Amino acid sequence: MLVNVLLLVIGFVLLVKGADFFVEGSASVAKRFKVPSIIIGLTIVAMGTSAPELAVSVAAGLAGNNEIAISNVIGSNVFNLLVVVGICSAILPMNVDKSILKKEFPFVLVIQALLLFFCVNAFMGNIFGNVDGKNVLSRVEGIIMLILFLAFMVNMVLTTLKSRKKADSEEENEKNIGLIMSIIYIVGGAAAIVYGGDLVVDSASYIATAFGFSQTFIGLTVVAVGTSLPELVTSITAIRKGENDLALGNVLGSNLFNILFVLALSTSLTPIAVLNNNIIDLIFLVVTSGIVYLFCLGKQKVSRLEGMTMTGMYVFYTVYLLMR
């Protein structure tokens, strides 16, 4: 037990320092190539911080631990939305770009609703085909989500090219680190985040199992929170460095990446079982996403009070998980 506690601490240190380097390197590359921070957050940072979810879910799916695979993704998205955005907003009110309200956030809501439809469909005979009569997300549904992910990435590339054409040709007054050093920061930071996330998840899962918690509960809480720690640390670091767009873009991009790539890839490799509780958790995710979207629409920012409210909603959700 003592060894696992020590590994947990080491994992946290790697997450914090890795996120610091990762954000600095990503922001530097964005400024050098005149790419908006929001796009960097929605793509590179989101994928880098979602690497633990990808590793855990794919490995769980291949090993047949389906409860952890789908619970990890749902739990991570709930944590990203309510805790990451909530804590960042409680620290410093988070401004929301108009483009996020018009495009990215609505797209996240649509994708989450689509996943809910797929899960409900699994209990109604699944028009895409069940496996041995089981309620599962089928390979066809996984491929559909991967196609949507590809479309999203193509749109991001086109948006990036468009923004670069409109960028000012004026010289940057800010002192940025060199391109090679930026790449080293990004790669090294991502490696530290992934390895640190693995240490946190493994040690925390061992400790939780020792106390007799169920696999579903571990997937929705311990593993989900552990794999989402990179998003939390990276977003807080981005807020501290004044990169608000990077922070919110990281959360929205990670939530999309978790569904359209992590879960989709896992499902494409092997159909994933859907439980009744998964549908309840997804409904909670969709409803809370709608509430946060309304918060953002208010004054195009998430206030400290709203941030604390979101964190409180997560505490309520965790208590519910403990009781069910």
C-alpha positions in Angstrom: 0.0 0.0 0.0 2.8 2.4 0.9 4.5 1.8 -2.5 1.3 2.6 -4.3 0.9 5.9 -2.4 4.4 6.8 -3.3 3.7 6.0 -7.0 0.6 8.1 -6.8 2.6 11.1 -5.6 5.2 10.6 -8.4 2.4 10.4 -10.9 1.0 13.7 -9.7 4.4 15.4 -10.0 4.8 14.1 -13.6 1.3 15.4 -14.5 1.9 18.9 -13.1 5.4 19.4 -14.7 4.4 17.7 -17.9 1.3 19.8 -18.3 3.4 23.0 -17.7 5.9 22.1 -20.5 3.1 20.9 -22.8 1.1 24.1 -22.5 4.1 26.3 -23.0 5.3 24.4 -26.0 1.8 24.3 -27.6 1.2 28.0 -27.0 4.6 28.9 -28.5 3.9 26.8 -31.7 0.5 28.4 -32.0 1.9 31.9 -31.9 4.8 31.0 -34.3 2.4 29.7 -36.9 -0.4 32.1 -36.2 -2.8 29.4 -35.2 -5.5 30.5 -32.7 -5.1 29.0 -29.2 -8.6 27.6 -29.3 -7.7 25.4 -32.3 -4.5 24.2 -30.6 -6.6 23.4 -27.5 -9.3 21.5 -29.5 -6.7 19.4 -31.4 -3.1 18.9 -30.2 -3.6 19.6 -26.5 -6.9 17.7 -26.4 -5.4 14.6 -28.0 -2.3 14.7 -25.8 -4.3 15.0 -22.5 -6.7 12.3 -23.7 -3.9 9.8 -24.3 -4.5 8.1 -20.9 -8.2 7.5 -21.7 -7.2 6.0 -25.1 -4.7 3.6 -23.5 -7.1 2.6 -20.7 -10.2 2.2 -22.8 -8.6 0.3 -25.7 -6.8 -2.0 -23.3 -10.0 -2.6 -21.3 -12.0 -3.3 -24.4 -9.5 -5.8 -25.8 -9.3 -7.5 -22.4 -13.1 -7.7 -22.2 -13.4 -5.3 -19.2 -16.2 -3.4 -21.0 -17.5 -1.8 -17.9 -14.3 0.1 -17.4 -14.0 1.0 -21.1 -17.3 2.8 -21.5 -17.5 4.0 -17.9 -14.1 5.6 -18.2 -15.1 7.7 -21.2 -18.5 8.8 -19.6 -16.8 9.5 -16.3 -14.0 11.4 -17.8 -16.3 13.6 -19.8 -18.4 14.4 -16.7 -15.2 15.2 -14.8 -13.8 17.4 -17.6 -17.1 19.4 -17.9 -18.0 19.9 -14.3 -14.7 19.8 -12.4 -12.1 21.0 -14.9 -14.2 23.9 -16.3 -15.7 24.4 -12.8 -12.4 24.7 -10.9 -10.8 26.9 -13.7 -13.8 29.2 -13.6 -13.7 29.3 -9.8 -10.1 30.3 -9.9 -10.6 32.9 -12.7 -13.9 33.7 -14.6 -13.5 32.0 -18.0 -14.3 34.0 -21.1 -15.9 32.1 -23.9 -15.2 32.8 -27.5 -18.2 33.3 -29.8 -17.0 30.6 -32.2 -17.1 28.1 -29.4 -20.8 28.9 -28.7 -21.7 28.7 -32.4 -19.8 25.7 -33.5 -17.7 23.5 -31.1 -20.0 23.4 -28.0 -23.2 22.6 -30.0 -21.2 19.9 -31.8 -20.2 18.4 -28.5 -23.9 18.4 -27.4 -24.9 16.7 -30.7 -22.2 14.0 -30.3 -23.2 13.3 -26.7 -26.9 13.0 -27.7 -25.8 10.6 -30.6 -23.9 8.4 -28.1 -27.0 8.4 -25.9 -29.1 7.3 -28.9 -26.6 4.5 -29.7 -26.8 3.2 -26.1 -30.6 3.4 -25.9 -30.7 1.7 -29.4 -28.6 -1.2 -27.9 -31.5 -2.0 -25.7 -34.1 -1.9 -28.5 -32.7 -4.5 -30.8 -29.9 -2.3 -32.2 -30.6 -1.5 -35.9 -26.9 -1.8 -36.5 -26.8 -5.4 -35.2 -26.2 -7.0 -31.8 -23.6 -9.6 -30.9 -25.0 -12.9 -29.6 -28.1 -11.1 -28.4 -26.2 -8.8 -26.1 -26.8 -5.1 -25.6 -23.7 -3.6 -27.2 -22.3 -0.7 -29.1 -21.6 -2.3 -32.5 -18.6 -2.0 -34.8 -20.8 -0.1 -37.3 -21.5 2.6 -34.6 -17.8 2.7 -33.8 -17.0 3.4 -37.5 -19.7 6.0 -37.8 -18.1 7.9 -34.8 -14.7 7.6 -36.4 -16.0 9.1 -39.6 -17.4 12.0 -37.6 -14.1 12.4 -35.9 -12.3 12.6 -39.3 -14.8 15.2 -40.5 -14.2 17.2 -37.3 -10.4 17.1 -37.8 -10.7 18.1 -41.5 -12.9 21.1 -40.4 -10.2 22.1 -37.8 -7.5 22.0 -40.5 -9.5 24.2 -42.9 -10.3 26.6 -40.1 -6.6 26.8 -39.2 -5.6 27.5 -42.9 -8.3 30.2 -43.0 -7.2 31.9 -39.8 -3.5 31.9 -40.9 -4.5 33.7 -44.1 -6.3 36.4 -42.0 -3.5 36.6 -39.5 -1.6 39.9 -39.2 1.9 39.9 -40.8 3.2 42.1 -38.0 6.2 40.8 -36.0 5.5 39.3 -32.6 6.9 41.4 -29.8 6.6 38.5 -27.3 9.7 36.4 -26.8 8.9 32.8 -27.8 11.0 29.7 -27.3 12.6 28.2 -30.4 10.6 25.8 -32.6 12.9 22.8 -31.8 12.7 23.5 -28.1 8.9 23.9 -28.4 8.6 20.4 -30.0 10.8 19.0 -27.2 8.5 20.7 -24.6 5.4 19.2 -26.3 6.8 15.7 -26.7 8.4 15.6 -23.3 5.4 17.1 -21.6 3.0 14.7 -23.3 5.2 11.7 -22.3 5.3 12.9 -18.7 1.5 13.4 -18.7 0.8 10.0 -20.1 3.3 8.2 -17.9 2.1 10.2 -14.9 -1.5 9.4 -15.7 -0.7 5.7 -15.9 1.0 5.8 -12.5 -2.0 7.6 -10.9 -4.6 5.3 -12.5 -2.7 2.1 -11.6 -1.9 3.0 -8.0 -5.4 4.6 -7.4 -7.2 1.6 -8.8 -5.1 -0.7 -6.6 -6.0 1.4 -3.5 -9.7 1.6 -4.5 -9.9 -2.2 -5.1 -8.3 -2.8 -1.8 -11.2 -1.0 -0.2 -13.7 -3.2 -2.0 -15.2 -0.8 -4.6 -16.9 -2.3 -7.8 -15.4 -2.2 -11.3 -18.1 0.1 -12.6 -17.6 2.6 -9.7 -13.8 2.5 -10.2 -14.3 3.1 -14.0 -16.6 6.1 -13.4 -14.6 7.7 -10.6 -11.0 6.6 -9.9 -10.0 5.6 -13.4 -12.0 8.5 -15.0 -10.6 11.1 -12.6 -7.1 9.7 -13.0 -7.2 9.7 -16.8 -8.7 13.2 -16.7 -6.1 14.7 -14.4 -4.0 15.8 -17.4 -7.0 17.9 -18.6 -7.4 19.4 -15.2 -3.7 20.2 -14.7 -3.2 21.4 -18.3 -6.3 23.7 -18.1 -5.4 25.2 -14.8 -1.8 25.8 -16.1 -3.3 27.4 -19.2 -5.6 29.7 -17.1 -2.6 30.7 -15.0 -0.7 31.6 -18.2 -3.6 33.6 -19.5 -4.5 31.1 -22.2 -8.3 30.9 -21.6 -9.1 29.7 -25.1 -6.6 26.9 -24.7 -8.2 25.8 -21.4 -11.8 25.6 -22.6 -10.7 24.2 -26.0 -8.8 21.5 -24.2 -11.9 20.4 -22.3 -14.3 20.4 -25.4 -11.7 18.8 -27.6 -11.0 16.1 -25.0 -14.7 15.3 -24.6 -15.1 15.0 -28.4 -11.9 12.9 -28.7 -13.0 10.6 -25.9 -16.2 9.8 -27.7 -15.4 10.0 -31.4 -11.9 8.4 -31.2 -11.3 6.7 -27.8 -14.7 5.0 -27.5 -15.1 4.7 -31.3 -11.8 2.9 -31.7 -12.5 0.6 -28.8 -15.9 -0.3 -30.2 -14.5 -0.8 -33.7 -12.0 -3.3 -32.3 -14.6 -5.2 -30.2 -18.3 -4.4 -29.5 -18.7 -2.9 -26.0 -21.5 -3.9 -23.7 -23.9 -1.2 -22.6 -25.4 -1.3 -19.1 -28.6 0.4 -17.8 -26.4 2.6 -15.6 -24.5 3.8 -18.6 -27.6 5.3 -20.0 -28.4 7.1 -16.7 -24.8 8.5 -16.6 -25.1 9.6 -20.2 -28.4 11.4 -19.5 -26.7 13.2 -16.6 -23.8 14.2 -19.0 -26.2 15.5 -21.7 -28.3 17.5 -19.1 -25.3 19.0 -17.3 -23.7 19.9 -20.7 -26.8 21.8 -21.6 -26.7 23.7 -18.3 -23.0 24.6 -18.8 -23.8 25.8 -22.3 -26.5 28.1 -20.9 -24.0 29.4 -18.4 -21.7 30.2 -21.3 -24.4 31.9 -23.3 -25.3 34.2 -20.4 -22.5 36.8 -20.6 -20.1 34.8 -22.8 -18.2 33.7 -19.7 -18.4 31.2 -16.8 -18.4 33.1 -13.5 -16.8 32.0 -10.2 -20.3 31.2 -8.8 -21.2 29.1 -11.8 -17.9 27.3 -11.6 -18.5 26.4 -7.9 -22.0 25.3 -8.9 -20.6 23.0 -11.5 -18.1 21.5 -9.0 -21.0 21.0 -6.5 -23.0 19.1 -9.2 -20.0 16.7 -9.6 -20.0 16.1 -5.8 -23.7 15.3 -6.0 -23.1 12.9 -8.9 -20.3 11.2 -6.9 -22.5 10.7 -3.9 -25.2 9.3 -6.2 -22.6 6.8 -7.6 -21.7 5.7 -4.0 -25.3 5.1 -3.1 -26.5 3.2 -6.2 
